[in-house]
Amino acid sequence: MLPFPLNVKHHFDVLLPVLEANASIAPSDFALRIKPSELPIPVADVAHLLDCYQRARDKFPNIHRPKLLYTRKALEQSSSEALVKYKSNLIQGDIAVDLTGGLGMDTFALSGQFKKVIYVEKDPNVVEIARHNHEVLGCQNITYVCEDAETWLNSCTGTKFDLMYIDPSRRNEHGRQFLLKDCEPDVRLILPQLYSLTKKLVVKVSPLYDIKQITRELPDIETIEVISVHNEVKEILVHCALQEISVEREIRIKAVRLDKLGQMISMHVVEIDQSNYAIETADQVGNYLYEPDAAIIKAGITTSVGSVFNLQRVSDNSIYLTSEEFCPIFPGKSYEVSAILPYKSKHIAAYLWEHQLEAVHIHKRDFPLKPEELFKKFNLRMGDQAHLFFTKDADGALIMICAQLVEV
């Protein structure tokens, strides 16, 4: 018998109506209700696929369709539709290689921009899942290689590819990892082969990676892209133009904001050295408070963004920005300030009681207490009555800013 989920593809005529009829039912409940005799494959496998289909409709709202195959692990590791769509417009050329194919969504993205794409994946079961899914999606320019990246690279000679894309696996026997040295393959160890085989390399690294550390570990970086979806950093893409002799170049850093469907909301590109940018620290918090998008914070370009929009910092090195006049096109969240209080427990408690604030959002930066400690200390719960920011002012004193979110 074929392993799951390949055992599914010969029974879609029976299974698709079952999946559709139970689309909103918890897979565990489905497994208890259904009779094994009604299914051509084990109940556990159908429940697994039902779970995957429910997840896939959210992760790939337009790409997902009947007859696609998934596993939970492959879904977790795969790029979302927003990121697939964004990457499908990044680079064009003749031949691209996806060195860590997985479910094949990144390969799918590349197939629309290159004449040929080579998909490399060491797990034969996963290769067949990707091959099947690409057929369902109508891809006809993908070649499949069932080998690990290192073995395949060692077998290549003479060809110079336009692009190699690699998303090293961040899971091993010790759990989830994020440093390149702990991922598989370790990109740093295969750089000699990559230098000889590709004009351009794109490495996907963990959102946890420190930007400066990336510049120390990978050579010939042109651009580092920090990509967020709905104010959550999802991917960091490192673009390297590999040269036989490394050359010094100014690295660009790009903060990209996407919506759930991959439409770009905004993009900010600056040199990683921001010494040309400067913003002042406000004497006091103005009428409006701004919190940059997560991609901007991660990219470390709050200073340049603040300079572009003529804003001031709330305190030295703070990511919170402020102004007297409203900035309607700020790339992040904007708030109208209601009050600024010194951090004195009795004063804050009195203010909250006077304004009947019980359900709030708490934000904190450069502040000694955690949000959960502040919720408990002031007897608050999560809610939308107000946003409370606990931070420092220009003099380094602890303060609380009460504000209302401005919808734009």
ZASE-793328 format. One line per 8 residues: number of its first residue (from 0); their letters; for each residue x, y, z of C-alpha. Coordinates in steps of 0.25 Angstrom, whole numbers, plus 5000, padded with zeros to 4 digits. Layout:
NUM	a	X/Y/Z ~ ...
// end
This chain:
0	mlpfplnv	5000/5000/5000 ~ 5005/5014/4997 ~ 5009/5023/5009 ~ 5000/5034/5013 ~ 4996/5043/5006 ~ 5000/5037/4993 ~ 4989/5026/4996 ~ 4979/5037/4995
8	khhfdvll	4980/5040/4980 ~ 4974/5028/4974 ~ 4962/5030/4982 ~ 4958/5044/4981 ~ 4945/5041/4974 ~ 4940/5035/4987 ~ 4948/5044/4997 ~ 4945/5058/4991
16	pvleanas	4930/5057/4995 ~ 4934/5052/5009 ~ 4944/5064/5011 ~ 4934/5074/5005 ~ 4922/5069/5014 ~ 4931/5070/5027 ~ 4939/5082/5023 ~ 4935/5089/5036
24	iapsdfal	4936/5077/5046 ~ 4947/5075/5055 ~ 4956/5064/5049 ~ 4956/5057/5063 ~ 4940/5057/5063 ~ 4940/5052/5048 ~ 4949/5040/5052 ~ 4939/5036/5063
32	rikpselp	4927/5037/5054 ~ 4931/5031/5041 ~ 4930/5016/5039 ~ 4943/5010/5034 ~ 4935/5002/5024 ~ 4931/5015/5017 ~ 4945/5018/5013 ~ 4955/5012/5004
40	ipvadvah	4967/5016/5012 ~ 4969/5016/5028 ~ 4960/5026/5035 ~ 4973/5032/5042 ~ 4978/5036/5028 ~ 4965/5043/5024 ~ 4964/5050/5037 ~ 4979/5055/5035
48	lldcyqra	4975/5060/5020 ~ 4963/5067/5026 ~ 4971/5074/5036 ~ 4981/5078/5025 ~ 4970/5083/5016 ~ 4964/5092/5027 ~ 4978/5098/5029 ~ 4981/5099/5014
56	rdkfpnih	4968/5107/5012 ~ 4973/5117/5021 ~ 4988/5117/5017 ~ 4985/5116/5002 ~ 4972/5122/5000 ~ 4973/5124/4985 ~ 4983/5113/4982 ~ 4977/5102/4989
64	rpkllytr	4967/5093/4981 ~ 4962/5079/4982 ~ 4972/5067/4979 ~ 4984/5074/4985 ~ 4991/5066/4995 ~ 4998/5071/5008 ~ 5003/5066/5021 ~ 5003/5074/5034
72	kaleqsss	5018/5075/5034 ~ 5019/5080/5020 ~ 5008/5090/5022 ~ 5015/5096/5034 ~ 5028/5097/5027 ~ 5022/5103/5014 ~ 5022/5117/5010 ~ 5008/5123/5011
80	ealvkyks	5000/5128/4999 ~ 5004/5143/5001 ~ 5018/5139/5001 ~ 5017/5130/4989 ~ 5011/5141/4981 ~ 5021/5151/4986 ~ 5033/5142/4982 ~ 5026/5139/4968
88	nliqgdia	5029/5153/4964 ~ 5043/5154/4970 ~ 5053/5149/4959 ~ 5052/5144/4945 ~ 5061/5136/4936 ~ 5064/5123/4929 ~ 5067/5112/4939 ~ 5064/5113/4954
96	vdltgglg	5067/5102/4965 ~ 5059/5100/4978 ~ 5070/5092/4986 ~ 5060/5089/4997 ~ 5047/5086/4990 ~ 5038/5081/5001 ~ 5023/5083/4998 ~ 5027/5090/4985
104	mdtfalsg	5020/5104/4987 ~ 5033/5112/4985 ~ 5036/5103/4973 ~ 5022/5107/4968 ~ 5025/5121/4970 ~ 5038/5121/4962 ~ 5031/5113/4951 ~ 5023/5125/4946
112	qfkkviyv	5036/5133/4944 ~ 5046/5123/4939 ~ 5046/5115/4926 ~ 5050/5103/4935 ~ 5051/5100/4950 ~ 5059/5088/4956 ~ 5052/5083/4969 ~ 5062/5076/4978
120	ekdpnvve	5057/5068/4990 ~ 5063/5056/4998 ~ 5049/5050/5003 ~ 5043/5041/4992 ~ 5029/5042/4998 ~ 5030/5057/4998 ~ 5035/5058/4984 ~ 5023/5050/4979
128	iarhnhev	5014/5059/4987 ~ 5020/5071/4980 ~ 5020/5065/4966 ~ 5005/5062/4968 ~ 5002/5076/4973 ~ 5009/5082/4962 ~ 5001/5074/4952 ~ 4988/5078/4958
136	lgcqnity	4993/5093/4958 ~ 4996/5092/4943 ~ 5011/5093/4944 ~ 5019/5087/4932 ~ 5033/5093/4933 ~ 5038/5086/4946 ~ 5048/5075/4947 ~ 5049/5066/4959
144	vcedaetw	5062/5061/4966 ~ 5061/5052/4978 ~ 5074/5055/4985 ~ 5079/5063/4996 ~ 5084/5077/4992 ~ 5099/5074/4995 ~ 5099/5061/4986 ~ 5092/5067/4975
152	lnsctgtk	5101/5079/4975 ~ 5113/5070/4975 ~ 5108/5063/4962 ~ 5106/5077/4955 ~ 5117/5081/4945 ~ 5118/5092/4935 ~ 5104/5098/4936 ~ 5102/5112/4941
160	fdlmyidp	5088/5114/4947 ~ 5081/5127/4948 ~ 5076/5125/4962 ~ 5078/5116/4973 ~ 5067/5117/4984 ~ 5070/5110/4998 ~ 5061/5109/5010 ~ 5069/5100/5020
168	srrnehgr	5061/5091/5029 ~ 5060/5097/5043 ~ 5056/5084/5049 ~ 5065/5073/5054 ~ 5066/5062/5065 ~ 5067/5074/5076 ~ 5055/5081/5071 ~ 5053/5094/5064
176	qfllkdce	5066/5102/5060 ~ 5069/5115/5054 ~ 5084/5117/5053 ~ 5090/5113/5039 ~ 5100/5104/5046 ~ 5089/5096/5052 ~ 5080/5095/5039 ~ 5080/5085/5028
184	pdvrlilp	5088/5087/5019 ~ 5097/5097/5025 ~ 5098/5107/5014 ~ 5112/5112/5018 ~ 5118/5098/5016 ~ 5113/5097/5001 ~ 5116/5111/4997 ~ 5128/5106/4988
192	qlysltkk	5118/5098/4980 ~ 5108/5110/4979 ~ 5119/5119/4975 ~ 5122/5111/4963 ~ 5108/5108/4959 ~ 5099/5120/4960 ~ 5099/5135/4957 ~ 5089/5138/4969
200	lvvkvspl	5086/5131/4982 ~ 5074/5134/4990 ~ 5074/5128/5005 ~ 5062/5128/5013 ~ 5066/5129/5028 ~ 5058/5129/5041 ~ 5050/5142/5045 ~ 5058/5140/5058
208	ydikqitr	5071/5143/5051 ~ 5079/5155/5055 ~ 5081/5164/5043 ~ 5095/5167/5046 ~ 5099/5153/5049 ~ 5094/5150/5035 ~ 5103/5159/5029 ~ 5115/5153/5036
216	elpdieti	5111/5138/5032 ~ 5108/5140/5017 ~ 5116/5146/5006 ~ 5113/5156/4995 ~ 5100/5160/5000 ~ 5092/5170/4991 ~ 5079/5171/4999 ~ 5073/5166/5011
224	evisvhne	5057/5166/5010 ~ 5049/5165/5023 ~ 5035/5161/5020 ~ 5023/5163/5029 ~ 5008/5158/5027 ~ 4998/5166/5036 ~ 5009/5172/5044 ~ 5016/5158/5047
232	vkeilvhc	5030/5155/5041 ~ 5028/5143/5033 ~ 5041/5142/5025 ~ 5055/5148/5023 ~ 5061/5146/5009 ~ 5076/5148/5007 ~ 5080/5151/4992 ~ 5094/5148/4989
240	alqeisve	5101/5151/4976 ~ 5112/5141/4976 ~ 5126/5145/4971 ~ 5138/5137/4970 ~ 5145/5149/4977 ~ 5137/5155/4988 ~ 5134/5170/4986 ~ 5131/5180/4996
248	reirikav	5117/5186/4994 ~ 5106/5194/5001 ~ 5096/5184/5006 ~ 5082/5189/5004 ~ 5071/5185/5014 ~ 5057/5184/5010 ~ 5044/5184/5019 ~ 5032/5178/5011
256	rldklgqm	5018/5179/5017 ~ 5008/5169/5010 ~ 4993/5166/5013 ~ 4988/5152/5014 ~ 4987/5150/4999 ~ 5001/5155/4996 ~ 4997/5169/4991 ~ 5008/5179/4995
264	ismhvvei	5004/5190/5005 ~ 5017/5197/5005 ~ 5032/5195/5003 ~ 5044/5203/5009 ~ 5058/5201/5004 ~ 5070/5207/5010 ~ 5085/5204/5012 ~ 5088/5195/5024
272	dqsnyaie	5097/5206/5029 ~ 5087/5217/5033 ~ 5097/5227/5038 ~ 5092/5237/5028 ~ 5078/5237/5035 ~ 5075/5244/5048 ~ 5063/5247/5056 ~ 5061/5255/5069
280	tadqvgny	5056/5251/5082 ~ 5043/5258/5085 ~ 5043/5267/5098 ~ 5030/5261/5101 ~ 5020/5251/5094 ~ 5012/5258/5084 ~ 4997/5257/5080 ~ 5000/5244/5072
288	lyepdaai	5008/5232/5075 ~ 5013/5222/5064 ~ 5018/5207/5065 ~ 5025/5203/5052 ~ 5021/5190/5045 ~ 5028/5178/5050 ~ 5036/5177/5037 ~ 5042/5191/5039
296	ikagitts	5045/5188/5054 ~ 5052/5175/5050 ~ 5060/5181/5039 ~ 5065/5192/5048 ~ 5061/5203/5040 ~ 5052/5211/5049 ~ 5061/5223/5049 ~ 5061/5224/5033
304	vgsvfnlq	5045/5222/5033 ~ 5044/5233/5044 ~ 5053/5242/5036 ~ 5045/5240/5024 ~ 5032/5244/5031 ~ 5038/5255/5039 ~ 5035/5248/5052 ~ 5042/5249/5066
312	rvsdnsiy	5045/5237/5076 ~ 5038/5236/5089 ~ 5052/5233/5095 ~ 5066/5231/5091 ~ 5067/5218/5083 ~ 5052/5215/5084 ~ 5044/5209/5073 ~ 5032/5218/5077
320	ltseefcp	5030/5230/5069 ~ 5022/5243/5071 ~ 5017/5256/5065 ~ 5008/5267/5067 ~ 5001/5266/5054 ~ 4995/5253/5049 ~ 5003/5245/5038 ~ 4992/5237/5030
328	ifpgksye	5002/5229/5022 ~ 5011/5223/5033 ~ 5015/5209/5031 ~ 5010/5203/5044 ~ 4999/5206/5054 ~ 4995/5220/5058 ~ 4989/5224/5071 ~ 4983/5237/5077
336	vsailpyk	4989/5240/5090 ~ 4979/5242/5102 ~ 4988/5244/5114 ~ 5003/5243/5118 ~ 5005/5238/5132 ~ 5018/5236/5140 ~ 5019/5222/5144 ~ 5013/5223/5158
344	skhiaayl	5004/5211/5162 ~ 4994/5220/5170 ~ 4993/5230/5159 ~ 4991/5220/5148 ~ 4981/5212/5156 ~ 4973/5225/5159 ~ 4973/5229/5144 ~ 4968/5215/5140
352	wehqleav	4957/5215/5150 ~ 4953/5230/5146 ~ 4952/5226/5131 ~ 4946/5212/5134 ~ 4957/5205/5127 ~ 4956/5190/5129 ~ 4959/5184/5116 ~ 4971/5189/5108
360	hihkrdfp	4983/5185/5100 ~ 4996/5186/5107 ~ 5009/5190/5099 ~ 5023/5191/5105 ~ 5037/5194/5101 ~ 5049/5197/5109 ~ 5041/5195/5122 ~ 5044/5185/5134
368	lkpeelfk	5030/5178/5135 ~ 5024/5168/5125 ~ 5010/5171/5119 ~ 5004/5159/5127 ~ 5010/5166/5140 ~ 5004/5179/5137 ~ 4990/5173/5134 ~ 4991/5166/5147
376	kfnlrmgd	4996/5178/5155 ~ 4985/5188/5150 ~ 4974/5177/5150 ~ 4972/5178/5135 ~ 4968/5169/5123 ~ 4970/5168/5108 ~ 4960/5177/5101 ~ 4958/5189/5092
384	qahlfftk	4955/5201/5101 ~ 4969/5207/5100 ~ 4984/5204/5097 ~ 4993/5206/5108 ~ 5008/5208/5105 ~ 5018/5205/5116 ~ 5032/5211/5112 ~ 5042/5222/5116
392	dadgalim	5041/5237/5112 ~ 5052/5246/5107 ~ 5058/5247/5121 ~ 5058/5232/5123 ~ 5047/5233/5133 ~ 5036/5221/5133 ~ 5023/5226/5127 ~ 5010/5221/5123
400	icaqlvev	5003/5226/5110 ~ 4988/5224/5108 ~ 4984/5224/5094 ~ 4973/5221/5084 ~ 4976/5213/5071 ~ 4974/5222/5058 ~ 4967/5214/5047 ~ 4973/5218/5033
// end
